[in-house]
Amino acid sequence: MKIGSARVGLAMPTMQDSRVILDRNGAEELTPPGQAIFVHGMETVKVMTPYLPDEERAQRLNALRSGEIELTDTEKLVQETARSMMQEGKRVSMRTMCDRLRGQLAEKRHVQP
């Protein structure tokens, strides 16, 4: 079975923006905060994502930056991996990032990826 690509689009201001993200219309019509469109092949599904208002998101980011909130070991690994990939001049796509993380997690657990 071939998996293929999938796309997720949050609310977009215009039909043209929706086409850039999803290759189809629809994201410009999303109204509730956190509503998204998931596209896989020919299938399109509206989904709800976790929503944080701008103010709460800013508070959480500030708390992380100031050290009030500790990152988990996995979050630290993701952050370190992204930094090292950018320093290597590599394109940081989700697929590349997941492949690298899978390998690093396997090494930590002493299991083959």
Helices and strands as residue ranges (DSSP letters): E 6-9, H 15-22, G 27-29, E 35-40, E 43-48, H 54-66, H 73-87, H 94-109
